[in-house]
Amino acid sequence: MSTPISSTPPPGSPSPKRARIVAVTSGKGGVGKTFVSANLAAALARMGERVLVLDADLGLANLDVVLNLFPKITLHDVFTGKAPLEDAILPAPGGFSVLLAGSGLVEYSRLTPEVRDKLLEIIETVSPRFDRILIDTGAGISDVVLYAVSLAHEVLVVATPEPTSLTDAYATIKVLATQQQRSAVSLVVNQVSRIGEGRVIRGQLQQVVDRFVTPSLPDPAVPFKLDLVGEVPADTAVREAVQKRHLLLEAYPGSEAAKGITAVAMRLAAP
């Protein structure tokens, strides 16, 4: 029988080390956010980290599809008290753990006090157990997405080179800077067609942020930093892995996209 997890150490014991929480988000759907979350978790696990991916896309969850998992217990059961949190934490291919959300749960697509309290309670409870928690948020800037992002120490925005993705990425970055007073956000550019394209895109976004966002910040003298942590090449191996419901890092570890994801993991794990 599994031992229940607890966020409270015994009296007199040192405070447990808490996980580094990273929100993986995007302004637009379909840019590969969940693909990045899952494979990034696998790459970090290979580096020896204890990693949990929390599927916070409470209305349109699909992390279970990407990982070919068929959970009997989801966050819905935890929220409603039908199952303990411990029973919802599942091992995933790639050596990490997952907390999966049930898809199509309309009642959780809004930020109700229940959703707010439950998400915070879950994060606080599991944090001492892992080295890193990746929160796979929904796309866009809904109140549920922004609250999930607010629980993270750092934010990883996933975008692609297409104009609609970049426009929505900018909108997300603007909200995070102005509403959450974040001074920096990390960027992963997925599906690049050539090496260095991510750096160009980062520069373009930074210029727009400097012009239109920084002047409206509480202290315009402190610039908002957009940090490129990696680019993932467009790769036929990605589609093949997704269609097979396999992790790219396991199915095609030598592919260019897998190398890109691994480079992002190394950048995040660097002290």
C-alpha positions as CSV (number, residue, x, y, z in Angstrom):
1,M,0.0,0.0,0.0
2,S,1.3,3.4,-0.9
3,T,2.3,5.9,1.8
4,P,0.2,9.0,1.8
5,I,2.1,12.1,0.9
6,S,2.2,15.1,3.3
7,S,3.3,18.7,3.0
8,T,3.9,19.0,6.7
9,P,7.2,17.7,8.2
10,P,7.3,16.2,11.7
11,P,8.0,18.6,14.5
12,G,11.7,19.5,14.9
13,S,12.6,18.2,11.4
14,P,14.1,20.5,8.8
15,S,11.8,21.9,6.2
16,P,11.7,19.7,3.1
17,K,13.2,20.9,-0.2
18,R,10.3,22.1,-2.4
19,A,10.0,21.5,-6.2
20,R,10.9,24.1,-8.8
21,I,7.6,24.8,-10.5
22,V,7.6,25.7,-14.2
23,A,4.4,26.6,-16.0
24,V,4.4,25.5,-19.7
25,T,1.9,27.7,-21.5
26,S,1.1,29.2,-24.9
27,G,-1.0,32.0,-26.3
28,K,-2.4,29.7,-29.0
29,G,-3.5,26.1,-29.1
30,G,-1.8,23.7,-31.5
31,V,1.8,24.9,-31.0
32,G,3.0,21.7,-29.3
33,K,2.8,22.8,-25.7
34,T,1.8,19.4,-24.3
35,F,4.2,17.6,-26.5
36,V,7.0,19.9,-25.1
37,S,5.8,19.4,-21.5
38,A,5.8,15.6,-21.8
39,N,9.2,15.2,-23.6
40,L,10.8,17.9,-21.5
41,A,9.8,15.9,-18.4
42,A,11.3,12.8,-19.9
43,A,14.6,14.7,-20.6
44,L,14.7,16.1,-17.1
45,A,14.0,12.6,-15.6
46,R,17.0,11.3,-17.6
47,M,19.1,13.9,-15.9
48,G,18.1,12.4,-12.5
49,E,15.4,14.8,-11.5
50,R,12.1,13.7,-9.9
51,V,9.6,15.3,-12.2
52,L,5.8,15.6,-12.0
53,V,3.7,16.9,-14.9
54,L,0.4,18.4,-13.7
55,D,-2.2,18.6,-16.5
56,A,-3.9,21.9,-15.7
57,D,-5.8,22.1,-18.9
58,L,-8.9,21.3,-17.0
59,G,-11.4,21.6,-19.8
60,L,-9.5,20.2,-22.8
61,A,-6.9,17.8,-21.3
62,N,-4.9,15.7,-23.6
63,L,-1.7,14.8,-21.8
64,D,-3.2,11.3,-21.3
65,V,-3.5,10.9,-25.1
66,V,0.1,12.0,-25.7
67,L,1.4,9.5,-23.2
68,N,-1.1,6.7,-24.2
69,L,-2.4,6.5,-20.7
70,F,-5.9,5.4,-19.7
71,P,-6.3,6.7,-16.1
72,K,-9.0,5.4,-13.8
73,I,-8.5,8.3,-11.4
74,T,-8.0,11.9,-12.5
75,L,-7.9,15.3,-10.9
76,H,-11.7,15.4,-11.2
77,D,-11.9,12.5,-8.7
78,V,-9.5,14.4,-6.4
79,F,-11.5,17.6,-6.7
80,T,-14.8,15.8,-5.9
81,G,-13.3,13.8,-3.0
82,K,-13.9,10.5,-4.7
83,A,-10.2,9.5,-4.5
84,P,-7.2,10.6,-2.6
85,L,-4.5,12.7,-4.3
86,E,-1.9,9.9,-3.9
87,D,-4.0,7.5,-6.0
88,A,-4.1,10.1,-8.9
89,I,-0.3,10.4,-9.2
90,L,0.6,7.9,-11.9
91,P,3.9,6.7,-13.4
92,A,4.4,7.8,-17.0
93,P,6.6,6.5,-19.8
94,G,9.9,8.3,-19.6
95,G,10.4,7.9,-15.9
96,F,8.4,10.8,-14.6
97,S,5.0,11.1,-12.8
98,V,1.7,12.7,-14.0
99,L,-1.4,14.1,-12.5
100,L,-4.0,13.9,-15.3
101,A,-7.2,15.9,-15.8
102,G,-10.3,14.5,-17.3
103,S,-11.2,15.9,-20.7
104,G,-14.4,17.8,-21.3
105,L,-15.0,18.9,-17.7
106,V,-16.9,22.1,-18.4
107,E,-17.3,22.8,-14.7
108,Y,-13.5,23.3,-14.3
109,S,-13.1,25.6,-17.3
110,R,-13.8,28.6,-15.0
111,L,-11.8,29.7,-12.0
112,T,-14.2,29.0,-9.2
113,P,-13.1,29.2,-5.6
114,E,-13.1,25.4,-5.5
115,V,-10.7,25.2,-8.5
116,R,-8.4,27.8,-7.0
117,D,-8.3,26.2,-3.6
118,K,-7.8,22.6,-5.0
119,L,-5.0,23.5,-7.4
120,L,-3.1,25.4,-4.7
121,E,-3.6,22.6,-2.2
122,I,-2.4,20.0,-4.7
123,I,0.7,22.0,-5.5
124,E,1.6,22.6,-1.9
125,T,1.1,18.9,-1.1
126,V,3.2,17.4,-3.8
127,S,5.9,20.0,-4.0
128,P,8.2,18.4,-1.3
129,R,8.1,15.1,-3.1
130,F,9.6,16.3,-6.5
131,D,12.5,18.2,-7.8
132,R,10.5,19.9,-10.5
133,I,6.8,20.3,-11.3
134,L,5.8,21.1,-14.9
135,I,2.3,22.7,-15.0
136,D,0.9,22.0,-18.5
137,T,-1.7,24.8,-18.7
138,G,-4.4,25.4,-21.2
139,A,-3.8,27.8,-24.1
140,G,-4.7,31.5,-24.0
141,I,-5.2,33.9,-21.1
142,S,-8.3,32.7,-19.4
143,D,-8.5,33.1,-15.6
144,V,-7.9,29.4,-15.1
145,V,-4.7,29.5,-17.2
146,L,-3.4,32.7,-15.5
147,Y,-4.1,31.3,-12.0
148,A,-2.2,28.1,-12.9
149,V,0.7,30.2,-14.2
150,S,0.7,32.3,-11.0
151,L,1.5,29.2,-9.0
152,A,4.8,28.7,-10.9
153,H,8.3,30.1,-10.1
154,E,9.0,30.5,-13.8
155,V,7.1,30.5,-17.1
156,L,7.9,28.7,-20.3
157,V,6.0,30.1,-23.3
158,V,5.8,27.8,-26.3
159,A,5.4,29.4,-29.7
160,T,5.8,28.6,-33.4
161,P,7.1,30.8,-36.1
162,E,3.7,31.4,-37.6
163,P,2.3,35.0,-37.2
164,T,-0.9,34.0,-35.3
165,S,1.2,32.1,-32.7
166,L,3.6,35.0,-32.3
167,T,0.7,37.5,-31.9
168,D,-0.9,35.3,-29.2
169,A,2.5,34.7,-27.5
170,Y,3.0,38.5,-27.3
171,A,-0.5,38.9,-25.7
172,T,0.3,36.2,-23.1
173,I,3.7,37.8,-22.3
174,K,2.1,41.2,-21.9
175,V,-0.5,39.9,-19.5
176,L,2.2,38.1,-17.4
177,A,4.3,41.2,-17.3
178,T,1.5,43.7,-16.4
179,Q,-0.9,41.6,-14.3
180,Q,1.5,39.2,-12.6
181,Q,4.4,41.6,-12.4
182,R,6.8,39.1,-13.8
183,S,10.2,40.5,-14.9
184,A,11.2,37.6,-17.1
185,V,9.6,34.8,-19.2
186,S,11.4,31.9,-21.0
187,L,10.6,31.1,-24.6
188,V,10.7,27.9,-26.6
189,V,10.2,28.2,-30.3
190,N,8.8,25.0,-31.7
191,Q,8.8,23.8,-35.3
192,V,11.6,26.0,-36.6
193,S,12.6,25.5,-40.2
194,R,16.2,26.5,-39.7
195,I,18.8,26.8,-36.9
196,G,18.8,30.4,-35.5
197,E,15.1,31.1,-36.4
198,G,14.2,31.0,-32.7
199,R,16.8,33.6,-31.9
200,V,15.4,35.9,-34.6
201,I,11.8,35.4,-33.2
202,R,12.9,36.1,-29.7
203,G,14.5,39.3,-30.8
204,Q,11.4,40.4,-32.6
205,L,9.2,39.7,-29.6
206,Q,11.6,41.5,-27.3
207,Q,11.5,44.6,-29.4
208,V,7.8,44.7,-29.3
209,V,7.8,44.1,-25.5
210,D,10.4,46.9,-25.0
211,R,8.3,49.3,-27.0
212,F,4.8,48.6,-25.8
213,V,5.0,46.7,-22.5
214,T,8.0,48.0,-20.6
215,P,6.8,51.6,-20.5
216,S,3.6,50.5,-18.7
217,L,5.4,48.6,-16.0
218,P,5.7,49.9,-12.4
219,D,9.4,50.5,-13.0
220,P,10.1,51.1,-16.7
221,A,13.8,51.4,-15.9
222,V,13.9,47.6,-15.3
223,P,13.4,46.0,-18.7
224,F,11.3,42.9,-19.1
225,K,13.5,40.0,-20.2
226,L,12.4,37.4,-22.7
227,D,14.9,34.5,-22.5
228,L,15.2,32.0,-25.3
229,V,15.9,28.6,-23.8
230,G,15.8,26.7,-27.0
231,E,14.3,25.9,-30.4
232,V,12.9,22.6,-31.6
233,P,13.2,21.9,-35.3
234,A,10.3,20.8,-37.5
235,D,10.8,17.1,-37.7
236,T,8.7,14.3,-39.3
237,A,9.7,12.2,-36.2
238,V,7.4,14.3,-34.1
239,R,4.3,13.5,-36.1
240,E,5.2,9.8,-36.1
241,A,5.7,9.7,-32.4
242,V,2.5,11.6,-31.7
243,Q,0.5,9.3,-34.0
244,K,1.9,6.3,-32.2
245,R,1.2,8.0,-28.8
246,H,4.9,7.5,-27.9
247,L,7.3,10.0,-26.3
248,L,9.6,11.4,-29.0
249,L,12.6,10.9,-26.7
250,E,11.8,7.2,-26.4
251,A,10.7,6.5,-30.0
252,Y,13.2,8.7,-31.8
253,P,15.9,9.7,-29.4
254,G,18.3,10.6,-32.1
255,S,16.0,12.9,-34.0
256,E,16.7,16.6,-34.4
257,A,13.6,17.5,-32.4
258,A,14.6,15.2,-29.6
259,K,18.0,16.9,-29.5
260,G,16.2,20.3,-29.3
261,I,14.1,19.2,-26.4
262,T,17.1,17.8,-24.6
263,A,18.9,21.1,-25.0
264,V,16.0,22.9,-23.4
265,A,16.1,20.5,-20.5
266,M,19.8,21.1,-20.0
267,R,19.2,24.9,-20.1
268,L,16.5,24.6,-17.4
269,A,18.5,22.3,-15.2
270,A,21.6,24.4,-15.3
271,P,22.3,26.1,-12.0
